[in-house]
Amino acid sequence: MKKYYIQAIQDFKTRKQPFATITAYDYTSSSICSALEFPLVLVGDSASMVVFGYDNTTPITMEEMILVLKAVVRGGDSSLIVADMPFLSYQPSKRDALHNAGQFIKAGANAVKLEGGREIATKIDALVKSGIPVMGHIGLLPQSINAMSGYKVQGKTIQKARELIDDALLLEKMGVFSLVLEGIPGELADIITKKINIPTIGIGSGPNCDGQIQVFHDVLGLFNKLVPKHTKKFTDSHKHFSSGLKKYKDSVERGNFPTSKNYTKLSPKVLKELSESS
Ligand code: KIV
């Protein structure tokens, strides 16, 4: 199976070919996404909620992300693997950004993603100049849930819309290889997508981005705690999982599982000798 590198992701924009990307958090989900040839898999800090059960993305640590990343890397040999830098792993200094991004690359990531525009431009610059590919992320920034007083669509006023356009142009200049546009009006995403030469990857930002990204658990209907407007349940895995698990539990309780097909029997000779000697 071919391995997707950054050039292949950028070629989608050149060919005007929309592409789907997805998050993954373990070996099994990563293997499925890789076999389906998702060009890019993000080890999202959304793991904070869907894997570790925190309320938002701020608590997850580098250690927790690295654990998840390593499992995804083992499962995915075709997708480009991008690791999401957790809250406060890059904001404090260039040194922190380089040290932590370096840990992700050494753990097998092909690139890292950072949330923010002009306020983190110097960190992005330092990473790119050190040979670490960076994916940008502007608009609704989940790590800023406290500063933004909740999850709110961004860029709705003329001033905020202009700021986001300027941020997109600045990040492109800093060398990011693609840009996530989260939670911004569709028309603004369209303008940004046309203004920059790198692919935009939208989530809750309409159909005119070059690609789309979604959280694994959202599209599969696995995470029922929060179902954001930007997503669609393409199947109800929560229901399927519950029904499968209930069948297993009931089978054991009723004595229907395991059957003779599910375990090994001793040979009659060994059984006889064992019975006689004990
Ligand atoms: O962590 C995440 O899931 C993200 C989204 C953009 C998909 O950052």
Residues whose N, C-alpha, C, O or C-beta is under 5 A from the ligand:
A	BS01	KIV	T23 G44 D45 S46 D84 I203 I213 Q214 V215
